[in-house]
Amino acid sequence: MGSLAYSIAKADGAIQSEEKETIKNLAQKEFQLGDGDIEWIDQMFNKLEKANIPLEEAYNYALDTLEANRFHFDFTQSMKSKCISFMERVAEAFNETSVEERSIISRFKKDVQRF
């Protein structure tokens, strides 16, 4: 989720510290994550941000990670909907959802169906 959240946050340009906190809170609520999971998301997000990874690369990494782990997780339609909802909530968390954010979400809706 860290790289997916990063790709949405990166889509509108600057990433604010408040945005990162909101992302962690949304992830924790949406997926009922523990502290260790949130710490992992935080580390992933910070690593991508520090390296200034482009949006496209972060998005592709997220999909590759989902693909590699798809048999370890239950990618039911409900889980796919949760992932999409998470991305939409991240995009809506600060200001109006941008064209770039909507584009990433639309693309993810199609891409997640292959799992």
N, C-alpha and C positions, 0 to 999 in steps of 0.2 A: 504494500500500500504506500510505502514511502516514496517510491519512484513514480507511482501514479499521481500521488498528491503533488509531488515536485513538478511533474509535467503540467498539471493544471495551474499551479502557482506561477510557473515560469511563462505560461502562455500569455499572460497579460503584462509581462515585463519584469518589474521589480518584485522581489520577495521580501515582505516585511516580517519582522519578528512576531508581530501579533498574528499574522497569517499562519506561521508555523505552529504557534500555540493552539490556534483554532483547529488546525488540521489534526493535531494530536488528540485534542478533545473529541472531535468528530469521529476519528478512527476508533477511539476507545469506546465511545457510546454505540456506534454503528455495529462494531464487531465484537463487543464485550471483551476487549483485550486486557491482558494483565500488564503490570509495570514493565516486565522484561520485553514484551512485544512492543510497547510504546517506546522504550529505550532504543530498540532495534530500528524502528521507524525513524526516530529522531536522528540516530547515527547515519542511517542511509540518506536521509534528507540533507543533513549537514555535509556529508561526503560529496553528494552531487552538487550542492550549492558551492562548496569551497572550490571544486574543480570547474565550476561554471559550465556544467554539462548542458549542451543544447537540448531544447525541448524534445526534438525528434529522437535523439539518442536516449534520453531518459524514458520516453514512452516505449521505445523498442525494447529497452532493458526490462521494463515492467512486464511487457507481454512475454518476453523470453522467460522471465522468472515464473510467471503464471503457467506458461506452457511446461516448463521443466518440473513444476510441482503440482500439476493438475491431478495427478493420481493420489497425492497426499492430502488433498483438500476435497471437500464435497462440493463440486461446482454445479449444484442444482440451479434451477431457474431462480429460486429464492436467493441464493448466494450471488448470482450474477446481478440480480436486481439490487441487492445491497451494495455491490461494487459500483454500480451505475449511480445509485442514490448518493453514495459517499462522494463521488466525483462531482455530482451536481451541487451538493451542499458545500463542498470546498469552493467551487466556482462562485456560488452565491454569497459566500461568507463576507466578502469585501467588495463593495460597490456592485454595479450591474455586471452580469455575466458578459464577457467580451465575445466577439466573433471567433477569436482564436480558441477560447475556452469551449465554446459551443461546438466548434469543429473537432476538437480533441474528444469531447464527450460523444459526439455522433460517431466518430470513428471507433471509439471503444465499444459502443453498443453493438457495432457490427463485429468487431474483432473478438469480443468475449464469447460470442456464440459458437465459436469453433472449439471451445473447451467442453 
